[in-house]
């Protein structure tokens, strides 16, 4: 009998919903203090997860929830990149 592997779940910092990791977008702050979007979900550093939803990203930007979660200044370009990921206008690496 093959045991079903548990799908890793993470919590969206805006909606507080637990969702499968692949349904969320990870934003990372590394040791150098750089903040970037991590489409692979495997980079080292402090991660925060957002639902793949434009409303959620807009809320995150307005409330600066990412700044609090990552203890770092999150640049507007990060939110642009997140929006592009959600709308599908960016090529996944």
C-alpha positions as CSV (number, residue, x, y, z in Angstrom):
1,X,0.0,0.0,0.0
2,X,1.4,3.4,-1.0
3,X,1.2,6.0,1.7
4,X,-0.2,9.3,0.6
5,X,2.3,12.1,1.2
6,X,1.0,15.0,3.1
7,X,1.0,18.1,1.0
8,X,2.9,20.9,2.7
9,X,0.5,23.7,3.7
10,X,1.3,27.3,4.6
11,X,-0.7,30.2,5.9
12,X,-1.4,33.3,3.8
13,X,-0.3,36.3,5.9
14,X,-3.3,38.4,4.7
15,X,-6.2,35.9,4.7
16,X,-4.8,33.6,7.4
17,X,-6.0,30.6,5.3
18,X,-4.0,27.5,5.3
19,X,-3.4,26.4,1.6
20,X,-1.2,24.0,-0.2
21,X,2.3,25.6,-0.6
22,X,2.1,25.5,-4.4
23,X,-1.1,27.7,-4.3
24,X,0.8,30.5,-2.5
25,X,3.6,32.8,-3.6
26,X,6.6,33.1,-1.3
27,X,8.4,36.3,-0.6
28,X,11.8,36.0,1.0
29,X,14.2,38.2,3.0
30,X,17.7,36.7,3.0
31,X,20.6,37.3,5.5
32,X,21.8,40.3,3.5
33,X,18.3,41.9,4.0
34,X,17.4,41.7,0.3
35,X,13.7,41.0,-0.3
36,X,12.6,39.1,-3.4
37,X,9.9,36.9,-4.8
38,X,10.7,33.2,-4.7
39,X,8.6,31.3,-7.3
40,X,10.5,28.0,-6.5
41,X,9.8,28.3,-2.7
42,X,13.2,26.8,-2.0
43,X,15.5,29.8,-1.4
44,X,17.1,30.4,2.0
45,X,15.8,33.1,4.3
46,X,12.7,34.3,6.1
47,X,9.6,33.6,4.0
48,X,6.1,35.0,4.0
49,X,3.3,33.5,1.9
50,X,0.6,35.3,-0.1
51,X,-2.4,33.9,-1.9
52,X,-2.3,34.1,-5.7
53,X,-5.0,36.8,-5.7
54,X,-4.7,40.4,-6.8
55,X,-6.9,41.6,-3.9
56,X,-4.6,39.9,-1.4
57,X,-1.5,41.5,-2.9
58,X,-3.1,45.0,-2.9
59,X,-4.1,44.5,0.7
60,X,-0.5,43.4,1.6
61,X,0.8,46.5,-0.1
62,X,-1.6,48.9,1.6
63,X,-1.2,47.4,5.1
64,X,2.6,46.8,4.7
65,X,2.1,43.4,6.2
66,X,5.1,42.0,4.3
67,X,7.3,44.7,5.9
68,X,6.2,43.5,9.3
69,X,6.5,39.8,8.5
70,X,10.0,40.1,7.0
71,X,11.2,42.9,9.2
72,X,12.4,44.7,6.1
73,X,11.4,47.5,3.7
74,X,9.5,45.9,0.8
75,X,10.1,47.7,-2.5
76,X,7.1,48.6,-4.8
77,X,8.8,46.5,-7.5
78,X,8.2,43.4,-5.4
79,X,4.4,44.0,-5.5
80,X,4.6,44.6,-9.2
81,X,6.4,41.3,-9.6
82,X,3.7,39.6,-7.4
83,X,0.9,41.1,-9.6
84,X,2.6,39.8,-12.7
85,X,2.9,36.3,-11.2
86,X,-0.8,36.3,-10.3
87,X,-2.0,37.6,-13.7
88,X,0.4,35.2,-15.5
89,X,2.3,37.9,-17.4
90,X,5.7,36.7,-16.3
91,X,7.6,33.6,-17.4
92,X,8.3,31.2,-14.5
93,X,12.0,30.5,-14.1
